[in-house]
Amino acid sequence: MRIDIFCESGEKYGLGHLRRCENLLLHLQEVFPSLEFKVTFHSCFTPLVSDIVIIDSYIAPLSFYESIKCEILICLDDFHRLSYPKNALILRPTLGAKTFAKSYGGSEYVILHPVFLGPKRKQTQKGKVLIHLGGSQQTSLISHILSTLHTEVHIINPYFKHSHYKTYHALCAQEICDLIDSSEIVICAGGGGMNEALSRGKKIIALCIANNQRTQLLHTPPLPSIFTFFSLSNLSCKLSYALKILDTLPPAKPLSLGNRLKPWLYKTLLPLISAKNALHFSLLTHKQKLEVLSLRNQKEVRENSLNPCIISAKEHFAFISSLHFCDFFWAFFENEEKKGEIIAVGSLSLKPDLKATLGIYKNIRYKHIGEKILHLLFQSAKKLNVRTIEVEVLKTNAKAIYLYSKLGFLTQKEKENSLMMEKRL
């Protein structure tokens, strides 16, 4: 699956856009570990055709967005820079952003590198200060901050060098996370570095060094452990005051960020994997989920099921809620509009070694649809990079055994009441 990512970076723009695009890609790979993504990063805005296009830019013109031909267009935008094409999904991973229509924003969609969502590896060192102002040229500002500090200071910046302080550049995410964890206070800008510090429960002094950071700084949590400065005038006095207050406070608590990002990515990419006449269980309405339950409880379906018991509504909804990203359960409809009666249910549960377990049952009012649904499931399996499909079928279900055999399934194991069958794709 092809992914093309457009963003600017460097001394003038910093590394914020590049880093969050890289982080977004990591989350995509965690949600769909079996998919093979062919990723290309672009710094020039040249029209192209792709499966998925991600754009994180403050300079790309509207005409470029309109020229893109793709299945899914994701536009990262912190402050409604443009009126995007109708097919675009807007991701606003900024504190205070709102979710509406095709725009998704706020703290629940903040894009952090996955290591910032994991456990701490380093203990906080009392008095240690980390200056983490991002990847743009900030030598003058850092020097000014240092003139106010009289403690152990570490600095992350690709352009700043100093003989008396520990400076870092080209760090990996885990190294940055370790430095933040080991610091008591983080002096940062109002972008991604601040979100990293918030996620690790740090005392924070956040400086507005670019206009596009104002919205996020305005929506930082109203906690005594966070100071936000929108103006850099009289900075020495402001820093001295903030440091004095922060020194008296207990450790801050980590802020939960980005908890809706992975579910959103999952639902966003599902259309590329699903058959055109299928809806994933997570996208069904309440009424449609009840319709699935009624199909599952049909007498003929239960008699040919490994679990012949009637399923209650409580059990059914609990099962749907328990599904993981590796569990693909679809309701199939007669046409691509995905309206009207559900004709069948099919599933693929991914396993290690590029395998998947298949499940299928149908609305008994519809005849001769099983083979068609199975072929659609095979197509989805191939998109998920599945190489082997497994199915368990009761020995008494002669019709199913005949159909599976016809489609290339071979019996691998015989149990007391069932057969384990397998098909190579």
DONU-540738 format. One record per residue (C-alpha): x, y, z; residue in three letters. Coordinates in steps of 0.5 Angstrom, whole numbers, padded with zeros to 4 digits, always signed. Layout:
<gutis>
XYZALA ...
</gutis>
This chain:
<gutis>
+0000+0000+0000MET +0003+0007-0002ARG +0004+0013+0003ILE +0006+0019+0000ASP +0008+0024+0006ILE +0009+0032+0004PHE +0012+0037+0009CYS +0017+0042+0010GLU +0023+0042+0015SER +0030+0045+0017GLY +0033+0051+0020GLU +0027+0056+0018LYS +0021+0051+0019TYR +0024+0046+0025GLY +0023+0039+0025LEU +0016+0039+0028GLY +0012+0037+0022HIS +0017+0032+0020LEU +0017+0029+0027ARG +0009+0028+0027ARG +0009+0025+0020CYS +0014+0020+0022GLU +0010+0019+0029ASN +0003+0018+0025LEU +0007+0013+0021LEU +0009+0009+0027LEU +0002+0009+0029HIS -0001+0007+0023LEU +0004+0001+0023GLN +0002-0001+0030GLU -0005-0001+0028VAL -0004-0005+0022PHE +0003-0009+0023PRO +0001-0014+0017SER +0000-0009+0012LEU +0006-0007+0007GLU +0007+0000+0007PHE +0011+0003+0001LYS +0013+0010+0004VAL +0016+0016+0001THR +0017+0023+0004PHE +0017+0029+0000HIS +0019+0037+0001SER +0017+0039-0006CYS +0009+0040-0007PHE +0008+0036-0014THR +0002+0033-0016PRO +0001+0025-0016LEU -0003+0019-0015VAL -0003+0015-0009SER -0007+0010-0004ASP -0006+0015+0002ILE -0003+0022+0002VAL -0001+0026+0008ILE +0000+0033+0008ILE +0003+0037+0014ASP +0004+0044+0011SER +0004+0051+0013TYR +0006+0053+0005ILE +0003+0048+0001ALA -0003+0052-0004PRO -0010+0050-0004LEU -0009+0048-0012SER -0004+0043-0009PHE -0009+0039-0005TYR -0014+0039-0010GLU -0009+0036-0015SER -0008+0030-0011ILE -0011+0023-0013LYS -0012+0018-0008CYS -0016+0014-0004GLU -0015+0017+0003ILE -0012+0025+0004LEU -0010+0026+0011ILE -0009+0034+0012CYS -0005+0036+0019LEU -0007+0043+0020ASP -0007+0047+0027ASP -0011+0053+0026PHE -0016+0052+0020HIS -0011+0055+0014ARG -0015+0053+0008LEU -0022+0050+0006SER -0020+0043+0004TYR -0022+0039-0001PRO -0029+0035+0001LYS -0025+0029+0001ASN -0020+0031+0006ALA -0020+0028+0013LEU -0017+0034+0017ILE -0013+0032+0023LEU -0012+0038+0028ARG -0007+0034+0033PRO -0007+0041+0038THR -0009+0042+0045LEU -0016+0046+0045GLY -0018+0044+0037ALA -0025+0041+0036LYS -0028+0035+0033THR -0033+0036+0028PHE -0035+0033+0021ALA -0029+0031+0018LYS -0024+0035+0022SER -0021+0031+0028TYR -0018+0035+0034GLY -0016+0036+0041GLY -0012+0033+0046SER -0014+0026+0044GLU -0011+0026+0037TYR -0004+0029+0039VAL +0001+0025+0035ILE +0006+0023+0040LEU +0012+0018+0038HIS +0010+0011+0042PRO +0015+0011+0047VAL +0012+0017+0050PHE +0006+0013+0051LEU +0010+0007+0055GLY +0013+0007+0062PRO +0019+0011+0065LYS +0026+0008+0064ARG +0030+0014+0068LYS +0028+0017+0075GLN +0027+0024+0075THR +0034+0028+0078GLN +0032+0034+0083LYS +0034+0041+0080GLY +0036+0038+0073LYS +0033+0043+0067VAL +0032+0041+0060LEU +0032+0046+0054ILE +0028+0043+0049HIS +0026+0048+0044LEU +0025+0044+0038GLY +0029+0043+0031GLY +0029+0051+0029SER +0035+0056+0030GLN +0034+0058+0037GLN +0042+0060+0039THR +0040+0067+0041SER +0034+0065+0045LEU +0038+0059+0049ILE +0044+0063+0051SER +0039+0068+0054HIS +0035+0063+0058ILE +0042+0060+0060LEU +0044+0067+0063SER +0038+0066+0068THR +0039+0059+0070LEU +0044+0056+0076HIS +0043+0049+0076THR +0045+0043+0072GLU +0042+0044+0064VAL +0042+0040+0058HIS +0040+0042+0051ILE +0037+0039+0045ILE +0038+0043+0039ASN +0041+0041+0032PRO +0044+0048+0032TYR +0047+0050+0039PHE +0054+0048+0042LYS +0057+0050+0048HIS +0063+0048+0052SER +0060+0048+0059HIS +0053+0045+0058TYR +0051+0038+0055LYS +0048+0039+0048THR +0045+0034+0044TYR +0043+0033+0037HIS +0040+0028+0032ALA +0037+0024+0038LEU +0032+0018+0037CYS +0025+0019+0040ALA +0027+0014+0046GLN +0034+0018+0048GLU +0029+0025+0048ILE +0024+0021+0052CYS +0030+0019+0057ASP +0032+0026+0058LEU +0025+0029+0059ILE +0024+0023+0064ASP +0031+0025+0068SER +0029+0032+0068SER +0025+0036+0073GLU +0024+0042+0069ILE +0023+0042+0062VAL +0023+0049+0058ILE +0020+0048+0051CYS +0016+0051+0046ALA +0009+0051+0045GLY +0009+0045+0040GLY +0011+0038+0040GLY +0016+0038+0045GLY +0011+0041+0050MET +0006+0035+0049ASN +0012+0030+0050GLU +0013+0034+0057ALA +0006+0034+0059LEU +0005+0026+0057SER +0011+0025+0062ARG +0009+0029+0068GLY +0014+0034+0068LYS +0014+0041+0071LYS +0014+0046+0065ILE +0016+0053+0062ILE +0013+0054+0055ALA +0015+0059+0051LEU +0011+0062+0045CYS +0017+0062+0039ILE +0012+0062+0033ALA +0005+0064+0032ASN +0002+0058+0030ASN +0004+0055+0038GLN -0001+0060+0041ARG -0007+0056+0040THR -0004+0050+0044GLN -0001+0054+0049LEU -0008+0058+0051LEU -0011+0051+0052HIS -0005+0048+0056THR -0008+0045+0063PRO -0009+0050+0068PRO -0004+0047+0073LEU +0001+0050+0078PRO +0006+0046+0075SER +0006+0049+0068ILE +0008+0056+0066PHE +0006+0059+0059THR +0009+0066+0056PHE +0007+0069+0050PHE +0012+0074+0050SER +0019+0074+0051LEU +0020+0081+0053SER +0023+0081+0061ASN +0024+0073+0060LEU +0030+0073+0065SER +0025+0076+0070CYS +0019+0071+0068LYS +0024+0065+0068LEU +0027+0067+0075SER +0019+0067+0078TYR +0017+0061+0075ALA +0023+0057+0077LEU +0022+0059+0084LYS +0015+0057+0084ILE +0016+0050+0081LEU +0022+0049+0086ASP +0017+0049+0091THR +0012+0044+0088LEU +0011+0036+0088PRO +0012+0032+0081PRO +0007+0033+0076ALA +0002+0028+0074LYS +0003+0025+0066PRO -0003+0028+0062LEU -0006+0023+0057SER -0006+0025+0050LEU -0007+0021+0043GLY -0012+0016+0046ASN -0017+0017+0040ARG -0011+0017+0035LEU -0010+0009+0033LYS -0018+0008+0033PRO -0019+0014+0028TRP -0013+0011+0024LEU -0016+0004+0024TYR -0023+0006+0022LYS -0020+0011+0017THR -0016+0006+0013LEU -0021+0000+0014LEU -0024+0002+0007PRO -0018+0000+0003LEU -0018-0007+0006ILE -0026-0008+0006SER -0030-0010+0001ALA -0034-0005-0003LYS -0041-0008+0000ASN -0038-0009+0007ALA -0038-0005+0013LEU -0033-0007+0019HIS -0037-0008+0026PHE -0034-0002+0029SER -0038+0002+0023LEU -0045-0001+0024LEU -0050+0003+0027THR -0054+0000+0034HIS -0059-0003+0030LYS -0055-0006+0025GLN -0051-0009+0030LYS -0057-0012+0033LEU -0059-0015+0026GLU -0052-0018+0026VAL -0054-0022+0033LEU -0061-0024+0030SER -0057-0027+0024LEU -0052-0031+0029ARG -0058-0033+0033ASN -0061-0037+0027GLN -0063-0044+0028LYS -0059-0046+0022GLU -0053-0042+0024VAL -0053-0044+0031ARG -0053-0052+0029GLU -0047-0051+0025ASN -0043-0047+0030SER -0038-0049+0034LEU -0042-0045+0040ASN -0049-0047+0039PRO -0052-0043+0044CYS -0056-0037+0044ILE -0052-0031+0044ILE -0055-0025+0049SER -0055-0018+0047ALA -0050-0016+0053LYS -0045-0022+0050GLU -0046-0019+0043HIS -0044-0012+0045PHE -0039-0014+0050ALA -0036-0018+0044PHE -0036-0013+0039ILE -0033-0008+0044SER -0027-0013+0046SER -0025-0014+0038LEU -0018-0012+0037HIS -0014-0008+0031PHE -0012-0015+0029CYS -0020-0018+0029ASP -0023-0016+0022PHE -0031-0017+0023PHE -0035-0015+0017TRP -0043-0015+0015ALA -0044-0016+0008PHE -0050-0012+0004PHE -0053-0014-0003GLU -0050-0007-0006ASN -0044-0002-0005GLU -0049+0003-0002GLU -0049-0002+0004LYS -0056+0000+0006LYS -0062-0005+0007GLY -0061-0012+0010GLU -0055-0015+0012ILE -0054-0022+0008ILE -0048-0025+0011ALA -0042-0024+0016VAL -0035-0025+0015GLY -0029-0025+0019SER -0021-0025+0019LEU -0017-0026+0026SER -0010-0025+0024LEU -0005-0029+0027LYS +0003-0030+0027PRO +0007-0032+0021ASP +0002-0029+0016LEU -0004-0033+0018LYS -0011-0031+0019ALA -0017-0035+0022THR -0024-0035+0018LEU -0031-0034+0020GLY -0037-0034+0016ILE -0045-0034+0017TYR -0050-0032+0013LYS -0058-0030+0013ASN -0061-0036+0011ILE -0066-0032+0007ARG -0061-0031+0002TYR -0058-0037-0003LYS -0052-0039-0006HIS -0048-0033-0003ILE -0043-0036+0001GLY -0038-0037-0005GLU -0038-0030-0007LYS -0037-0028+0001ILE -0031-0032+0001LEU -0028-0029-0005HIS -0029-0022-0002LEU -0025-0025+0005LEU -0020-0028+0001PHE -0019-0021-0003GLN -0018-0017+0004SER -0014-0023+0007ALA -0009-0021+0001LYS -0009-0014+0002LYS -0007-0015+0010LEU -0001-0020+0007ASN -0004-0026+0010VAL -0001-0032+0006ARG -0005-0038+0010THR -0013-0038+0012ILE -0015-0043+0017GLU -0022-0045+0019VAL -0025-0050+0023GLU -0032-0053+0021VAL -0036-0059+0024LEU -0036-0065+0021LYS -0044-0065+0020THR -0043-0059+0016ASN -0043-0063+0009ALA -0044-0056+0005LYS -0039-0052+0008ALA -0034-0058+0008ILE -0036-0059+0000TYR -0035-0051-0001LEU -0028-0050+0003TYR -0026-0056-0001SER -0028-0053-0008LYS -0024-0047-0006LEU -0018-0050-0005GLY -0018-0052+0003PHE -0014-0058+0005LEU -0016-0062+0012THR -0010-0061+0016GLN -0012-0064+0023LYS -0018-0068+0025GLU -0022-0067+0032LYS -0027-0071+0035GLU -0033-0067+0032ASN -0029-0062+0027SER -0024-0061+0022LEU -0018-0056+0021MET -0018-0054+0014MET -0013-0049+0011GLU -0012-0045+0005LYS -0006-0042+0002ARG -0007-0036-0002LEU 
</gutis>
